[in-house]
Amino acid sequence: MTNPTATADLTYDPYDRDIDVDPYPVYRRLREEAPLYYNEEYDFFAVSRFDDVQRGLVDREAYSSARGSVLEFIKANIEMPSGVVIFEDPPLHTVHRGLLSRVFTPNKMRALEPKVREFCARALDPLVGAGGFDFVADLGAQMPMRTIGMLLGIPESDQETVRDRAKEHLRTDPGKPMDVTADEMMDGSFFADYLDWRAEHPSDDIMTELLFSEFEDETGATRRLTREEVLIYVSVVAGAGNETTNRLIGWMGKVLGDHPEERRALVEDRSLVPNAIEELLRFEPPTPHVARYVARDVELHGTTVPAGSAMICLSGSANRDERVYPDGERFDVRREIGQHLTFGYGIHFCLGASLARMEGRIALDEVLTRFPEWDVDWEHARRAQASTVRGWDSLPVLIA
């Protein structure tokens, strides 16, 4: 199939490392020249304008999540195990999301603030006077790991192993799709020993909540989750809780290093910090796109997208669409943002959004308290190699 709107020199390849370094010029051209784009090599469509991306995220009749939200999973046509809530449609999604929503309430997340501040202080205090630190290795890889480990009930001695396992599953070879044929990302057996311990020793954590909560399933039966279902839930939460907030903190160091005047505004007025986190999420989303399976023929921009297609919704592009965000390519901590699409939209809106926002807000506040000025050490910065998240494996900064 040819692309009826794209020009010959316009290519969007989600695995192209050069594009990944700065995808925004390509995004901008897609919005203007090919709002419905087709990639023949990997056989997928892509939408880039805010309204089209939002529609793709919310219209579950046309755009299904049941085959996954990652292009590689959709193309592989893998049967998803029950409990991978981000890879489900109603009614199963409604049941499973309802269970997790009991855990990730805004009030429960706010109650975690003192512990999250403690984790930040524990990471940052030893670095004061050191002449620099790494936003990812020293903070992004530490605080979210401690937070999600505490929530799940993972012993602190094992939290680094859990984090590194989640990180490894997202790694790709440069320029290549993720290999999902042997993927174990949804295999929860790694957590079996922890779960069995919690079954005998209940506590105030997510594993205990999932083990003992009763609910009405999609058949109308009242029951508890099976052991296998709980293991899948725990695996999904552990991966999501570690990786995306880690990337957000890396972008925090990079973007505020690039915009010292905006950083100084935050130092002077901490009330701007919550909105600065929203602007960071809009400006550099850790997850720049999500995919959907096209469940029925869809008409878009004069073209029929046939049922059975894969559609990438470029939320990273939508977040800078000038139709919604005037001067959207500019980073502005005072911007009136309204709605961005970094956490999704509709029934699949990220359950961990309150947690991620709180972690980001506290991390930024604690960094600014200790390090109001920094410069990125570009010689030693290192990009992450992943097709589903975008960010840094190492983002060192120098402190004068």
Order of alpha helices (4+ residues) and beta strands (2+ residues): alpha-alpha-beta-beta-alpha-beta-alpha-alpha-alpha-alpha-beta-alpha-alpha-alpha-alpha-beta-beta-alpha-alpha-alpha-beta-beta-beta-beta-alpha-alpha-beta-beta-beta-beta
